[in-house]
Amino acid sequence: MRYELTDNEWAAVRPFLPNMPRGVPRVNDRRVLNGIFWVLRSGAPWRDLPETFGPYTTCYNRFVRWGKRIRRNGGARDVLAPKGIAIFWGTGDKGIIERLKLGPVGPEEFISYKPTDPAKIALLRSAQHID
């Protein structure tokens, strides 16, 4: 299916995912991550996530939880920045989100962005959001 991780991509990403049981049996992390990518790449609302990815609430909650943990630890930047992808947090990156005209982003939301315009690439490099 479109936007899903290949086996090689999954093997590279899997070690970076947190693996802390929360009392309820975990839903397949790969399926959830594919669901997160589907929403981010398609631009669709979480409620429109196809059922093949599991409950949209699970994907959304993991996206928020993982995003907070990754952002705090700087791990997302280490993985995404070399590929030219920036990750923004609504509260901490409000100014640059507005400069890039990425639309309304809630205070606790995370968004990813891969610029194609040279001026935007230069802006993100100077702000150390991408390498």
RATANOR-V146975 format. One record per residue. N is the residue number from 0. RES is the residue in one letter. PSI is psi in whole degrees, -180 to 180 (NA if undefined). Layout:
BEGIN
n=<N;N>
res=<RES;RES>
psi=<PSI;PSI>
END
This chain:
BEGIN
n=<0;1;2;3;4;5;6;7;8;9;10;11;12;13;14;15;16;17;18;19;20;21;22;23;24;25;26;27;28;29;30;31;32;33;34;35;36;37;38;39;40;41;42;43;44;45;46;47;48;49;50;51;52;53;54;55;56;57;58;59;60;61;62;63;64;65;66;67;68;69;70;71;72;73;74;75;76;77;78;79;80;81;82;83;84;85;86;87;88;89;90;91;92;93;94;95;96;97;98;99;100;101;102;103;104;105;106;107;108;109;110;111;112;113;114;115;116;117;118;119;120;121;122;123;124;125;126;127;128;129;130>
res=<M;R;Y;E;L;T;D;N;E;W;A;A;V;R;P;F;L;P;N;M;P;R;G;V;P;R;V;N;D;R;R;V;L;N;G;I;F;W;V;L;R;S;G;A;P;W;R;D;L;P;E;T;F;G;P;Y;T;T;C;Y;N;R;F;V;R;W;G;K;R;I;R;R;N;G;G;A;R;D;V;L;A;P;K;G;I;A;I;F;W;G;T;G;D;K;G;I;I;E;R;L;K;L;G;P;V;G;P;E;E;F;I;S;Y;K;P;T;D;P;A;K;I;A;L;L;R;S;A;Q;H;I;D>
psi=<154;141;3;152;139;169;-40;-42;-41;-43;-34;-35;-37;-45;-20;-13;140;147;71;107;144;24;-27;140;135;143;152;117;-38;-43;-43;-45;-40;-38;-41;-46;-38;-46;-46;-42;-33;-26;5;156;156;-39;-20;5;128;147;-21;-20;2;-174;135;-30;-36;-47;-45;-47;-41;-40;-47;-48;-48;-40;-43;-45;-44;-43;-42;-40;-8;6;-36;-43;-41;-34;-43;-37;-42;-21;5;20;128;147;133;146;129;-44;-51;-22;26;-44;-48;-31;-43;-41;-35;-5;51;6;179;131;127;160;-28;12;152;140;152;153;130;105;149;-22;129;-35;-39;-37;-45;-42;-47;-33;-43;-30;3;36;-24;161;NA>
END
